[in-house]
Amino acid sequence: MVHSPMLVTAIALGIHAQLVAPLPRIPLPRPAPGAPTVAINDNRTPAGTRTGNVLTLSLDIVETAWKPEGEVDPEVPAYAFAESGKTPQIPGPLVRVPDGTEVRLILRSRVSRSLVVWGLRPGSGTPTDTVQLGVGATRELRYRLRIPGTYLYWAAFAGSTSMEDRLWLDSQLNGAIVVDPAAGSPPDRILLVSEWFLPYDSIPNKPFEDVLTINGKAWPHTERLTLQQGDSTRFRVINAMPAHHPIHLHGFYYRVSARGSWNKDGPIARPMQPVVNTDVMAPGGTLTLRFLPTTPGNWLFHCHFSFHMDETVTLSGSPRDSGTAPTSDRAHAGTNREHQMRGLVVGLTVIPAPSYNAYSATEPRELRLLVQKKPNALAGGTAAYGFVLQDGDKVPARDSVALPGPVLELQRGQPVRINVVNNLAEPTGIHWHGLEIESFPDGVPNWSGMRDRIFPPIAPNDSFTAAFTPPRSGTFPYHSHLNERHQISSGMYGAIIVSDKPRDLTHDHLIVAGGGGPEVFAKIESPFALVNGRVSPSPLRLTAGEKHRLRIVSIHPDWRITFTLRNDATIARWRAVAKDGATLPPVQATMRVAQLDMGPGETADFEFTPLRPGEWVMEVRSSDSGWYIPLPIIVERPPSRRSR
Ligand SMILES: [Cu+2]
């Protein structure tokens, strides 16, 4: 298939259009007449028949009709795997066996295109281990699954060389493979991420239709998971897409016990396991994690790229074929639906334990945080949306906006009540990302909270008070959790620093990289990004021979960002001390090269001791698009020597 260079770039970057005008929608292909309807696979029931250590499995590839969203949303054609004689499934049938099982597989094509199948025999690490499947062909395979882990088998049109070649018809040929250790695995859930992508070169600004799903459904139609407060929960996440995903869990940290790829996996030794609330999955990657849902209520597990969880990735509203005008529920549904979450979001409801007591606190500290708008403040003349803290009775100017938002300096263990006043002309909701607090103040409109007490969007001219007690010292972002691609891009982000004692600002520095205006599809070379609120940020001043803490917050909604601390000659070395606000255990707090790649929502703290005076720079660079913002770092002599 041939795409325009811009589209190829867009696919490669995983960046999609920022739409200003109403969406031009694309006529969708229709499923073939009589195509079987797909069954959604929750990945709980292993396929095939296992006798002793032999699994017998027969898989067909068929053309199907699939509803990745709701009942009134479009139905699209997609090839899918089916166990012979059973309903085709998206994702494909789950292959789950104990280590050492022999697989006797019959693979049959019932479609009109030749295919190539990858990953049936994972663990070898050999991506060239493929099966060619001609039109109507049958192949019989025997092999042993030997290395415990989480994997993906997948297929594509013959001639494809990677997952990137898949667009829509072959995009759902994905299935999970789990090889359990002989002793078995604790209970878990498998979440497989896939994309159905229809490019369409003749409509500028919206040259595609796209839907992203988890186990075959997109939010708000993804399976809602019910967990018990205090019950250890395990997920195996499989990314069947050629794009990264910063995977964020609200309310809790998770422990990563394995990071793999579709054909290779292996455990991380327990002392080295990252404990994080956001982790970037690689294209084709897998992530095995567990967490303890210690606080009841509604929580989210989602991709933190705004364009993987918003209207960019829904088919709702697309005409179903070229002869039909848009008849979607969205076309009839008021403006409220325009900004709801879509795509890669899973809702978790944690049922309270009998011992649960609702949060209460005495003598909270009161903060008043205004959400405001300043016209013409950003690239391209767009308005900045952002925050400003009110100091006492002095009301800030209605158009005052701090970029990034003011640092919320909180004290560990001290109750706080943040009164968020919405001075925008649109609703919002503010999320205190990474803080282990109650669900209700967590800030996801129409979701956070419990039972009949659910957080509503903060309406224009209304306010909301988030009451919580930060339990842990560290660096966290706060940001809008409504219409994120617009509101976060426009400046609705900042840092929360929770401390045990007042910070020494001469040795404790904050670097916040975030949006600098909503991106315009045709201008993706432009930064649309800010570091500490500026395109040319003010230098940080450090003292030679002394230890400094650098707190890095990556909160651009659209981009992964690479941070590199260097001078003309060399990249610096620094000591990692915290990730996502959690202090690293000593074995992980190692000296390392001062360069890292961070997705939206991640924070990382480092200790840096520059040995002598000089000029350094923190290079802040989009990992994908190449925009670059240098943050100068000036290392001065210690005062004693300076005064000589
Ligand atoms: Cu994503």
Residues whose N, C-alpha, C, O or C-beta is under 5 A from the ligand:
A	BS01	CU	H244 H245 P246 C303 F305 H308
